[in-house]
Amino acid sequence: MPFTLNDVEAIFKEGDFKEFVRRLKRIGVLAYDYNNQIGEFTFYGADGYQAVLPSNGLLLEPVEKADTEAAQRSVKKRLQGALEFSQFSKEMAAAGIFSWETNLEKLSVEYYNKKGEVAYREVFASIFD
């Protein structure tokens, strides 16, 4: 049976990204994306299954020009556990990041600018070493 929105909501908390990823993988989430402008997550499972977590109320307007260095600094802080999600989202909007797609199988994230172009890619497999 695929995961439910209730399953996702039960593990969705501020805090440690590493534990968040572990818990998502445990319930069968393969990937997720986040839209920084509308504050909405979509979680993906096997066989095209999707569950949408409605807006979290963080409606952020990313700046026009992506600042890759600022995005990298924010990602590093998030992976180290130094940023909670709400602050991370704000910093990413300030760095021009509109949305991101997280692949839990490849342990990677692609961050997109307002034009839908990949502004930055991050592989986070090292946090599980």
N, C-alpha and C positions, 0 to 999 in steps of 0.2 A: 504494500500500500504506500502511495506517495505521501510525503510530508504534507501537513496542513498549515494554513496560516496561523492557527493556534500554536502549532509546534514551533514555528519561527518566532512568533511573539514571545513565547515562553523563554527563549534563550537570548532574545534581543535586549541587550543592556548596554549601558555606558561601560567603558572599561577596557579590559584586555582584549586586543585584537586577536592574538594567538588563540585564546580560549574560545572566542567567538567563532573563529574558523573551524576549530576542532568540533565544536558542537553542531555547526551547520553540516559539516561533512558526515557526522554521526547520524543525522536524521535524513540524509540522502540529497542534500543540496549540492549541485554540481557547479553552480555559478550564480552570481547575482549582479544586478546593475543598480546604480543609484543616480537619480536625476537631482542635481543640486538646486535647480531652479524651482522645482515643485516639491522637493523633499520626499520623493517616493522611491521605494525599493521594489524590484521584481526579482524573485528567487526562481531558479530553474532546476528542475530535476530530470530524471530519465524520461525518455519517450516524449519529449516536448512539453512535459508538465511545467506549469507556471503558477506561482502564487504572488499576488501583488499586495504589498503592505502599504496601505493608504498614507497620505502625507503625514510626516512627523511634525509639521508646522514650521520647519526651517525653510522658509521661502527665500532663497538667496539669489541675488542677481550677480553672476560672475562678470568680472571686468572683461572688456573686449579682447585685449591682448594677453595671451597666456605667458606667464613667467615661470619657465621650467625650473629654474633654480629655486624659487620660492616653493614651488610644488614639491620638489625633492626634499627640501628641508622639512616641510610639513609631514610628508610621508615617513621620513626617518623618525620624527618625533612620535608619530602614531604607532609605528612598528615597535618602538621602544617602550610603548605604554605611557608616554608622557603627555598625550593628548586624548581627551575624550572625544567621542564622535562629533558632538555639536561644534566644538571648537575647531576640530579638523575640517569640517564642512565649511565653516566660515573662512578659514585660512585658504582652503582650496578655491573658494569663490573669489577671494582677493587675489589669488594667483591665476585667475582666468579659467578655472576648470569648471566646465558645465556639467559633466557627468563622468562616471567611471564604470567599467565592467571588470568584475573580479572572477577569475577562473580558479575554482578551488581544486581542480585536478592538476593544473599546471602551476598552481600557487603563484599566479601573476595577476597584475592589474594593468589595464590600459585606461589612461585619463584623457578625456576629450575636451577640446575647446568649444566655443560657441558655434563654430562652423562645422563641428562634427569630425574634426581632424584629430588624430592621436597627437597629443601634446607631450605625453610622457608615458613610458612603460616602466613597470617595476616588477621584478621577480622577488617574491618574499619567502622563498623556500628556506633561506638561511635561518629564519627565526625558529625553524623546527629542528635545527641541528642540536 
